[in-house]
């Protein structure tokens, strides 16, 4: 058998990331990089924003149109549908063109919901990567995100009304997706949660304790969190950090509330704690005796030395902390962040404060509790043990090998 023939017989897998946030690029990229290139041909498609990350993994990027991150995040914060009919139809058109050139045997997508149309049109099996709190089988209650309506009616009234309005809200948010499916002669798939997790198979990047479900069908399963940290050198001040004080890692990411970060810095001023801040270039921090900052930091390395992690409550940083047994102090804004952070707080591994309720006083009070109460650390360490049983790249490799061997039902 010639080597050319062996190459042709390799299964071709196309990974697709939605670059509106870094997480939806990093998760499929790390999973793609975990596969054996001698067994599979790997392609990646997304926008051009994160090409350097793909190059580091030895992958070329096939361009797909993506809405601007700012548009996506604005809609997310305002509680609006994330995509309209024309945008999703354009997504499908780009995907059809890309896939016609690549002819993959399998597609793996992360929040590229239009693949739920494209893959069905082409008859190609499709793996949807998602957080389990978006599953129709999730047992977590839908959270009350930060929204202008809270200022008008208050969280109490909104919290009472929201469950009654959810069926209408979920239908409204799924309407454009279902309209595009209908345009191409495909049936509707249901509400928002069906849309976000639609695929031949759905793989959840969570652990059950943080994002529990019930009665999962056979084509839905957990692979565990995909934990990532930028491969960058530590800053010049890293070796100068005192070893005898509690280190607090602070990052609001690219979408967290900068106003909260200012209150955090005010809370830590003149305390015994050492604050290490990743600013993502969004704010300039004046140097002080106990606050150290850089635009970007090797987060996982810092978490390993930290007593506490402060973040926007999103799953990426939260799981980074929990994987090392470190409690989480979250300031969530959108539903995605609230889902994760409310569950972590309920488990006893962290504390949540709404950005609109945050003050330097209650922030410092919570920091003191999280560091001084050993119970938070104990729960975080227990969750770390569970995460250690869900090694996402390993579970994903096994899943793909089973698919390639024809052992998975469609």
MARDO-740940 format. One record per residue: x, y, z of N, C-alpha, C in turn. Coordinates in steps of 0.05 Angstrom, whole numbers, plus 5000, padded with zeros to 4 digits. Last residue first. Example, Ala and Ser with C-alpha at 12.3 -4.5 7.8 and 13.67 -1.06 7.14 Angstrom:
BEGIN
525749555142527349795143525850015157;526448865156524649105156526449345156;
END
This chain:
BEGIN
448951425297448151695289445151735293;453151065341450651085327450051375321;459950875335457951065345455451065328;463750565311462550455336460450645348;467250655269464450595263462950495287;472150845278471950555277469050465271;471251385284472751295260472450995256;468551375334467151465310468551355285;472751215367470351045365468751115340;476151655360477051385351474651195348;473052045384473652065355474551795344;473051865437470551905423471051895393;478451895449477151635450474551645434;479152455445480652265428479351995426;475852615488475252685461476652505441;478652425532475952325527475152385498;483452725526483452435526480752315519;481653265529483053165505483052855503;479053265582477553305557479053195533;478752865634480952985618479853015590;475852785686474652865660476853015644;478352705732477152465720475952525693;479653215748481853035741480952775728;474753405764475853495738478053315729;474553165814472653085794473653165766;478653435840478853145837476953045816;476553945840478953895825479353595820;472453885876471753915848474153875830;475553855922473853625914473053645885;477754365922479554135918477953885911;473154655932474554695907476454465901;471954475984470154415962471554445935;476454686011475954406012474054315989;475955236004478255095992477754795991;471355326034471355386005473555235991;473055186086470955036072470855076042;476455536109477655306095475555146080;476056206108474355976113475355736096;479756586089479856496117478256256123;478456666035481156586042481256476071;473056806035473956596017476756496024;472857236072471456986077472556756061;475957626046476757526072475457256078;472757696000475457595998476457486024;468157926024467957656011470757536007;470258406042468958226061468957946049;471758645994473858566014472758366034;466658715972468658555958470758465978;464059056006463058776005465058595989;467459525998466959406024466159116022;467359655945469959575956469559445983;461659335916462959565928465559475940;456659095871459359085881460259345893;451959085845451759095874454559105887;452959035792451459275800451259295830;455558535790457058785785455659035795;453758085842452958225818454558475814;457957605868456857865872456157985845;459056955893458157125870457157385881;464056515915462056715922461556885897;465655795920466056075913463756255922;464255285931467055335922467555625914;459155115941460755195963463655245957;455255005904456954785912458654855936;453355525896451555325909453155085919;457755745869457055845896455255645911;457455445822459855425839459255525867;452455605804452855325811455355295828;453356145793451356075813451655785822;457256105753457956215779455956145800;454655875708457055755720457455845749;450256235701449855945703452255815718;452956725694451356675718450856385722;455356665644457056695668455456635693;450656625613452756415611454456425636;448057115622446856855632448956635632;452757635643450857505625450057235635;455757765690453857955678451857815660;459057585752457957525726455957745716;464057565786462357805781461057775754;466557085834465657165808463857415808;471656755861469956985868469157115841;473356095875472756295855470956505866;478755685903476055805903475856035883;482655175873482655455883479855565881;484154695850483054695877482954975889;485454705798487654715817486754735846;480654715774482454495767484854485785;478555205790477654965803479454725797;481255565754481655575783480955315796;479255385705482155405709482755405739;473855445712474955175712477955175715;473756015710472855875734473955585735;475556145659477256205682476456055707;471155895630473955855623475855905647;466056035650467155765655470155735649;465656675684465456495660466856235665;466557035724464856805730464556615707;470157425717467457485710465557255714;474257345778473857355749470957435743;479357175823477157355818476757385788;481656645861481456755834478956925832;486356505914483656585905483856695877;491456375922489556285943486656335934;496056145871494056325882492356205904;499355825843500455955867498456125882;496255665801497555455818498755575843;495056135775492956005792494255805811;499756205746499156385768497056265787;499355805708501655815725501155985750;494555965683494655715698497055705716;495956475658493956445679494256195696;500756845642500456555640498556465663;497557465621499157305640498757005635;497258115593496557835592498557675609;498458625614496158585596495258295595;499558625685500558595658498158565640;501158805754499358765731500958735705;500458805824502158765801500458695777;500059095886498559035862500559025838;502759255931501558995932499858925907;505059755921506659555936505459275935;503559935853503459975882504959745895;502560255789504060065806503660135836;496160355761498560475772499960275791;493760065703493860055732496460175742;489360165651492060215660492060225691;485359705615485559905636488559925645;485659325576483259485578483359705598;489358925568489859185555487459375558;488158505601487358475573487658745558;490058505653488158725646487058685618;491058105706491258095677489158295666;494158215768491958285750492758255721;494758025833496157995807493958015785;495458265898493758245874495358225849;496558025960497958095936496058055912;494158276024493958096001495558205977;493758616065496058426066496058246041;492059266038491559026052493958846052;492359746008493459746036492559496052;487159555965489159755972489759746002;483059215953485659095960487759295969;478959565939478559395962481259275972;481059795893480559965916480259795941;480859355860483459475866483259655891;475359285857476959075868479659185877;473759745831472859705859474559485872;476059645781476959885796476159855826;473159205766475959175770477059405786;468159435757468559245780471459215786;469159705711468459865735468759685760;469759315673472259455683471659615708;466658715670466158995676468559125688;469058275617468258335644468058635648;471158155567468358245568467358315596;476157955567475658155547472858275550;477757865637477657785610477058015591;478657995688475858035679475557955649;482557725738482257765709479257785702;487057615789484657775781484657805751;489257225842489357265813486757395804;492557355901489857355889490157415859;496457045950496357165923493557135912;498157176016496157065999496157205972;505257156031502657286031500757146011;510356956026509056926052506357066054;513057075980512056805982510356766007;512357665938512957535965511657265967;515157705873512757685890513357545916;519357695839519557875862517157865881;518457405795520257285815520457455840;515057755766514057505777515757395799;516658215741516258235770515457965782;516758095686519358135700518958135731;511757575672512857845672515357875689;512756935640511757095663513057375662;511356815570513256825593512156995615;505756435547507456675548509156675572;500956125525503756035528505656285525;494856195560496756285539499656205545;491355605578492755845587494655935566;485555195586487655315569488755555583;481554625589483054825604485454925588;475454435579477954465562479454695574;471954005624472854275615475354265599;468753405598470253555617471153825607;465253125567468153065563469853215583;458852825572460853005583463652925574;453952735519455752645540457652855549;448852505476449852725492451652615514;446752055452448552225436449452485450;443351815488445951695483447851865467;440452345530440352135509443152035503;440152435600441552495575441052275555;437452495651436152345628437452425601;440053125672438752875677437552755651;445853505694443653445675442253195685;450054015724448653755724446353745703;455454305727453254345707451754085704;458554155770458254435764455854485745;458153595769457653735794457154035789;459653435716456853415725456253575750;463853905681463553665698460753665709;464154075610463654135639464053875654;462854095554465554165565465254255594;459353585523459253805543461953845555;457453445458459453395479459653635497;452853135418453353375434455253305457;452052915351452852855379453353125392;449353195313449252905312449952795340;446253765345448353635330447753335329;444754315386443854145364446254025349;445054665427446354405431445554215409;442455135414445255155423446654885425;437254935401438955065381441955055389;435254765450435554575428437454675406;435155265475436955055485437354825465;431255545445434055635447435955415455;426955025418427555285429430555335431;426454675355425554725382426455005392;427854595302428954405322427954455350;424354565239425254705263426154495283;426654205179424754255201425954425224;428854495117429354325141427354395163;428954845074427254605073427654405095;431655305080432955095065431454835065;427955575112428655685086429955475068;428255275159425855255142426355365114;433255455177432855175171430455145153;431955995184433955925164433755625157;428255945226427356065200429355995178;431355755267429255575256428255685229;434456215276435655955269433655775255;430556585290432156625266433456375257;428356365339426756405315428356435289;430656315387431156095368429856145341;428956745415431756725410432456505390;423456615420424356855405427256845397;423556165453422556145425423556375408;425656395500427156185486426156145457;421356755512424156855507425756645491;417156395520416956595499419756705491;419056105565418355965539418256165516;420056535603422256385590421356245565;416156785632416756885606418756725590;416056515680413656515664414156605635;421256625700420456345694417956335676;420857215707422557085686421756795680;417957395750416757405724418257225704;421357345794418757215795417557195767;425757655779426157375785423557215786;423458155775424458025751424757725755;422358245830420158215811421058085785;427758235850425658065861423358025841;430758615824431358335819429158155829;427159165793428459035816428758735811;425059475752423259305767424459175792;429459785733426659885732424859735752;434059505738433959775749431159885751;432759055710433259025739433159305752;432659195657430159155671430459135701;437959185640436759445647434159415662;441358645672439758745650438459015660;444758065690444758355692443258475667;440357485692442857625685442557925691;438057005731437257275724439757435718;438456325704439156545722437956815713;434455755703435555975687436056205705;436755205744434755415737436055635721;439454595721439954855733437755045725;438954125695437254155718437654425731;438954015624440154135647438054165670;436953845577436853655599438153765624;437954215539435154175546434753995570;443954565558442654315549439654325556;446754975578445055035555443554785545;449954745615447754895625445854985603;454154495588451754335594449454495605;456954825532456754805561454054665568;458954455473457254645488457654615518;460054245408461254295434459654505448;457253785365456854055377458154065404;459153445309459453455338459153745347;455953165254456753415266456853385297;456052835190455752825219457153065232;453053115133455553055146455153045176;448953285098448953005107451552925120;448353795082450453635068450453345077;444353985116444054015087445953825071;446753885166444353735157443953745127;450854265165451453975167449153805158;447854755163449754665141450254365142;444954775211443554785185445454655164;448654745250446254585253444454585229;452055145238452854875229450454675233;450155585264449355545236450155275225;452855605312450255475312449255435283;458255535336457655605308454955485302;459855345385457955565384457755685356;464154965354463855085381462355345378;464154335318463754625320463254715349;466653885273466453945302466254245305;464753425223465053705231464853725261;467452925180466252995205466753285211;469752885131468052665139466452725165;470053465087470653315111468753085116;471253785037470053515038470753355063;473454285023474854115041473853825042;469954554989472854534982474254314998;465154515015465354404988468254374979;466154795061466054505063466154375035;466055325040468455215053468454915053;460755365022462955405004465555285015;457855285069457455105046459755125026;459655715100460355445108459955245085;457556155072460456135075461255845082;452056025080453156055053456256025053;451456055136451055805122452355805094;452456605144454156405156453956145141;448056815118450656865107452756665118;444056625153444056535125446756585112;445456925198445756625198445656515170;444357445180447057365189447457065188;438857425168440857485146443657395154;436657325220436257135197438457175176;441357485273438857515258438857325234;443857285336444157295307441357345295;442457345389445257385382445757405352;437057715416437957485400440757545389;438858085477437658065450438557805437;441058245525439058025525437657995498;445058595528442458705527440258495526;449558265526449058425551446258545551;449058065474449057885497448358035522;449658515443447058375442446858195467;454958625456452858825461450158685462;457558175437457558225465455458435473;456558225380455757985395455458045425;459158705370456358675364455158445381;464458575383463058795398460058775394;465758175347465558105375463958315390;462158175285464158295302463558225332;460657535254459857805263461957915282;464557215204463657225232462757505239;466056785150465057035159463957015188;471956395151469056405152468156675162;477856145121476256375130473256325129;481755655149479955715126477955925135;488255645172485555725178484055785152;492755115188491955345171489055405176;496654905244494254895228493855145212;500454875284501054765258498654735240;499555145329498754855329499254725302;500955645315502455515337501855225338;496855765279499555715269501255575290;492655865315492555635297495255565287;494456335339494056095355493955845338;494356675295496956615308496756365325;488956765283490656595265493256505278;484657015306486456855322488156675306;481857295266482757435290484857285305;479357105221482257135220483457245246;474256595234475156855223478256865225;475055895215473956115233474556375219;476955225212475655445199474555645219;481654715201480454895220479355135204;482954005193482654275182481254445203;486753415193485353625210485353885195;486552735182487152995170485453205184;488852235227486752415218487952655203;493351935240490751795236488651965223;497452275247497952045230495451885224;495552625284495652715256496252485237;491452505336493752385323493752455293;488953075373488652835356491252755342;489553545399489953295415489853045398;488253945366491053905370491653645386;482653945373483853865347486853795350;482454135425481553865419482653765392;484454645418485854465435485054175430;480454845383483254835374484854635391;475654845411475954655388478854635379;477455235452476454965458476654775434;478955705425480955545440479955265445;474355915404476555845386478355645400;471156025446469955865424471955805402;474356365477473756095486472755915464;474256865451476656695450476056405457;468357025415469857015440472156825436;467357015361466257235376467457245404;469056605328471056765341469957015355;467455955330466056215327467656425342;470855435296470555605319469055865313;470954785272469955055267469555205293;474554265242473854405267473154685260;473853705204473753995203472854105229;477353135188475653265208475953565206;477952565150478352845150476352985168;481251945158478852105161479552395163;485551665109485251805135482651955135;486051505058484251345075483951475102;489851825036487151855026485151715045;494451635062493551905068490651935060;494851135038494351145067493351425074;496051274986493451144992492851165021;501051494993498851664983496151544989;504051055009503451255029501251445020;501350434982502950674980502150875003;501749765000500050005000501850255000;
END
